[in-house]
Amino acid sequence: MSETTTGTDAKPPTGRRERKKAATRRALAEAALRLFLERGYEQVGIREIADAADVSTTTLFKHFPVKEALVFDEDADQEARLLAAVRERSPGQSIPAALREHALCYRIAAVDSDADFTAFVDLVENTPALRDYGQRMWLRHETALACVIAEESGLADDPACAALAHFALEAPRAARGSADPRRAVTRAFDLLERGWDAVASRG
């Protein structure tokens, strides 16, 4: 999965205390997502989530300071995948093309997407609080992405790297309200590709 709370890319914690904390966090995130999908984000309270995971609300807030965070529980893994999309792109593939592929894979549900991922994307896109929180979460990776773009392109200290990072992370907004979200995102990245080509050719 991508933004969901049930991803498998995370490295398991090694110590007993760390494993227990991770298990509690996972139980909270999974309980929250299940309840949100069943009844809707606004209809589920914090106490209900804590009860479903058999912990106190105090424990819940130690792991998730705000309700929205319960839905997005892979921040570090998301950044790692994002940066790897640039660093490990196929030979000859441009940076915008690699970022487009990442966005289509991890942020836009396809017709043949896993049903759980599709349900998650629908929940986020149809809940303003989650949609806005999710976008802010992605933008937290902007600086790290800009640095990797600069390294990979050889354009150190070029503001175009920061610009590409910002607009690549913003591009999925183009899908909102579109009858064909994947086409909308692809078109947005087509524009970024052309602009980046012009910058790279002068670099």
C-alpha positions in Angstrom: 0.0 0.0 0.0 1.1 3.6 -0.2 -0.3 6.1 2.2 -2.3 3.6 4.1 -1.5 2.4 7.6 -1.0 -1.2 6.5 2.2 -1.0 4.4 4.8 -3.7 4.5 8.0 -1.7 3.6 8.8 -0.6 7.2 11.7 -2.2 8.9 10.6 -4.0 12.1 11.9 -2.5 15.3 14.5 -4.6 17.1 14.1 -4.0 20.9 11.2 -5.4 22.9 10.0 -1.9 23.9 10.2 -0.7 20.4 8.2 -3.7 19.1 5.5 -3.1 21.7 5.3 0.6 20.8 5.1 -0.3 17.1 2.4 -2.9 17.7 0.3 -0.4 19.6 0.7 2.2 16.9 -0.2 -0.3 14.2 -3.3 -1.4 16.2 -4.4 2.2 16.6 -3.9 3.0 13.0 -5.6 -0.1 11.7 -8.6 0.3 14.1 -9.0 4.0 13.0 -8.9 3.2 9.3 -11.4 0.3 9.7 -13.8 2.5 11.6 -13.4 5.4 9.2 -14.1 3.2 6.2 -17.1 1.7 7.9 -18.7 4.8 9.2 -17.0 7.9 7.8 -14.2 10.0 9.3 -16.4 12.6 11.0 -18.6 10.0 12.6 -15.9 8.3 14.5 -14.5 9.7 17.8 -11.1 9.4 19.3 -12.3 7.4 22.3 -13.9 4.9 20.0 -10.6 4.3 18.3 -8.8 4.0 21.5 -11.3 1.5 22.8 -11.2 -0.5 19.6 -7.4 -0.8 20.1 -7.8 -1.5 23.8 -5.7 1.5 24.9 -6.4 4.8 26.6 -6.9 8.1 24.8 -3.7 9.3 26.5 -1.8 6.5 24.8 -3.4 7.3 21.5 -2.3 10.9 21.6 1.2 9.8 22.5 1.4 8.1 19.1 -0.9 10.4 17.1 -1.1 14.0 18.2 -4.0 14.8 15.9 -6.9 12.6 14.6 -5.8 13.0 10.9 -2.4 11.5 11.6 -4.1 8.1 12.4 -4.7 7.7 8.6 -1.1 8.5 7.5 1.2 6.2 9.4 4.2 5.7 7.0 5.8 9.2 6.7 9.4 8.0 6.8 8.7 5.1 4.4 6.9 7.4 2.0 9.9 9.7 1.9 12.3 6.8 1.3 10.1 5.6 -1.6 9.9 9.1 -3.0 13.6 9.6 -3.0 14.3 6.1 -4.3 12.0 6.9 -7.3 14.6 9.5 -8.4 17.8 7.8 -7.3 16.8 4.3 -8.7 15.0 5.4 -11.9 15.5 3.4 -15.0 18.5 4.3 -17.3 17.4 7.1 -19.6 14.3 7.9 -17.6 14.0 11.6 -16.7 13.4 12.8 -13.1 9.9 14.2 -13.9 9.0 10.9 -15.5 10.2 9.0 -12.4 8.2 11.2 -10.1 5.1 10.9 -12.3 5.4 7.1 -12.1 5.7 7.4 -8.3 2.7 9.7 -8.1 0.5 7.4 -10.2 1.6 4.4 -8.2 1.3 5.8 -4.7 -1.1 8.6 -4.8 -3.7 7.9 -7.5 -5.9 4.8 -7.5 -6.0 3.0 -10.8 -8.9 0.9 -12.2 -7.1 -2.3 -11.2 -5.8 -1.0 -7.9 -6.0 -3.1 -4.8 -9.5 -2.7 -3.3 -8.1 -1.5 0.1 -6.0 1.1 -1.6 -8.9 2.3 -3.7 -11.1 2.6 -0.6 -8.3 4.5 1.3 -7.9 7.0 -1.6 -11.6 7.5 -1.8 -11.8 8.1 2.0 -9.0 10.7 1.8 -10.3 12.5 -1.3 -13.8 12.7 0.0 -12.8 14.0 3.5 -11.5 17.6 3.4 -9.6 17.3 6.7 -7.8 14.2 5.5 -7.2 15.6 2.0 -5.6 18.7 3.3 -3.6 16.9 6.0 -2.3 14.4 3.4 -1.1 17.1 1.1 0.7 18.9 3.9 2.3 15.6 4.8 3.6 15.1 1.3 5.0 18.7 1.2 7.1 17.9 4.2 9.4 15.9 1.9 10.0 18.8 -0.4 13.4 19.8 0.9 14.7 16.3 0.8 13.4 15.7 -2.7 14.9 19.0 -3.9 18.3 17.9 -2.6 18.1 14.5 -4.4 17.0 16.2 -7.6 20.0 18.5 -7.4 22.4 15.6 -6.8 21.0 13.5 -9.6 20.9 16.3 -12.1 24.1 18.0 -11.2 22.3 21.3 -10.8 23.5 22.2 -7.3 22.1 25.4 -5.9 19.7 25.8 -8.8 16.3 27.0 -7.6 14.7 24.9 -10.4 15.4 21.8 -8.3 13.3 23.1 -5.4 10.6 24.2 -7.9 10.4 20.8 -9.5 10.2 19.1 -6.1 7.4 21.5 -5.0 5.3 21.1 -8.1 5.8 17.4 -8.4 4.4 17.0 -4.9 1.6 19.3 -5.7 0.7 17.7 -9.1 -1.8 15.2 -7.7 -4.0 18.1 -6.8 -4.8 18.3 -10.5 -6.7 15.1 -10.2 -9.3 16.5 -7.8 -12.7 16.5 -9.4 -11.4 15.1 -12.6 -13.3 12.4 -14.4 -9.9 10.8 -15.3 -7.5 11.4 -12.3 -4.6 9.5 -13.9 -4.8 11.5 -17.1 -5.0 14.7 -15.1 -1.9 13.8 -13.2 -0.1 12.7 -16.3 -0.9 16.0 -18.1 0.4 17.9 -15.1 3.7 16.0 -15.2 3.9 16.5 -19.0 4.1 20.2 -18.3 6.8 19.7 -15.6 8.7 17.5 -18.0 8.8 20.2 -20.7 9.9 22.8 -18.3 12.6 20.6 -16.7 14.0 19.7 -20.1 14.5 23.4 -20.8 16.3 23.9 -17.5 18.4 20.7 -17.8 19.5 21.6 -21.3 20.9 24.9 -20.1 22.4 23.4 -17.0 
